[in-house]
Amino acid sequence: MLDDPEETRQLLEVMRACMPFEARLTPAVALHLRSKSLAADATDHHVVRDVSYAGDEGGIVCHLDPGEGRQAIVASLTHLLVPDSSPLAAEVARYQKRRIKRLKRQSRA
């Protein structure tokens, strides 16, 4: 199991309490979306309108509103950048670090 169920539930609650909040796509995700002809820029600030849990495969996912009538994006929290000024920044960084470490460990097994 990649994610601790209780820690994940608590983080989801905190994130919901802070909505809406801003996040940016990592450059790799933005590049991937552009390759699929979806307009997405890593420098754009997207508004997170909802969060959910996609199981161990996807982890926490954020439902992003890119604005300007563009198509909504659902992206794993692992692939988002939350501004340091956000009250969520430290908790999100801990989740991302822990999840990435566990994903790497799992891929070596």
Disulfide bonds with the S-S distance in Angstrom:
none
